[in-house]
């Protein structure tokens, strides 16, 4: 009888231990999953920032190329094509530098300064 009671106690302790180990395993898996999720989110944010930076660099490169082309235009390169380009684009390029919210008097006052700004 004493042996039977002891065997029963051992069996209960063993079952409790197994149950606790299962709970610890589940807890560990949940922590691991949370860690993986946080790494995934951080990686997505990093990729997004990297893509935005690449877009900004591409835009800056495009602007620099346009400024370089305009510099070559006024530097006398490209022969008759420079004159054609100036005829077609000079006025639009100058007008695009002036803010659209100015009235006529402010626009006329700003015009000489804007021309000198690009020199």
N, C-alpha and C positions, 0 to 999 in steps of 0.2 A: 504494500500500500504506500509506504514511504517512497519507494522507488517510482511508483506510478505518478505520485504527486510531483516528484522532482522532474520527471520526464515531461509532465504537462507544463511546469514552469519554464523549463528549458525551451520547449516548443513555443510558448508565448513570447519569451524574450527574443528568440530567433525571429519570429514573425514581426515583432516590433522593430527589430534591427533592420530587417529586410524592408519594411515599410519606410523607415527613416532614410535608408539608403536610396530608395526610389524617389522620395521627396527631395533629397539633396541632388540627385541626378536631374530631376525636373527643374529645380532652381538653377542649377548650373547651365542647363540648356537654355533657359529663359535669359540668363545673363549673357550668354554667348550670342544669342539671337539679337538682343538689344545692342550689343557691341557691334555686331555686323551691320545692323541697321544704321547706327550712328556713323560708321565708316562709309557706308553707301551714300548717305545724305551728304557727308562732308566731301566725298569724291564728286558727287553731282554738282555741288556748289563750286568746287574748284574748277570743274570742267566748264561750267557756265561763265565764271569769271575769266577763265582763259579764252573762251570763245569771244566774249565781249572785248577783251583786250586785243585780240586778233582783229576784230572788226574795226576798232578804233585805229590800230596801226595801219590797216588797209586804207581807211579813210584819210588818215594823215599822209600816207604815201601818195594817194591819188591827188590830194591837194598840192603836195610838194611837186608832183609831176606836172600839174597844170601850171603852177607858178613858174616852174623851170621852162615849160613851153612858151609861156608869155614872155619870160626874160629873153629867151632866144629870139622871139619875134621882134622885140624892140632892140635887140642887139645887132640886128641886121642879117641874121642867118636865115636861111631858107628862101632867099630870093623873092620871086614874085608871089610865092605861096604865102609869105609873111604879109604882103600887102592885101591879098585876098582875105586872109584870116582876120586882119585888122578891120577890113571893110565890113565883114560879116559879124564880128564878135566884139569889137572894142566898145561900142556904146552899151551893149548889154552887160559886159563885164564891169564897166564903170557904174552903171545904174544899179547893179546888184550889190555894190558896196555901200549904197546909201540906205539907211533904215527907212522902211515904208511908212512909219508913223509920223514923219516930219511934214509940216505944212510947206507951202511954196517958199516962203522967206527963209525958213530954217534950212530947207533943201539947198537954196542958192548960197546961203552962208556956209554950209558944210562942204559944198562941192570942191573948192580949191584945196581945203585940208585933206580931203579924201584922195585927191590926185597925188598930193605930196606924200601921203602916208605910204603909198606903194613904191615910192622911189627909193 
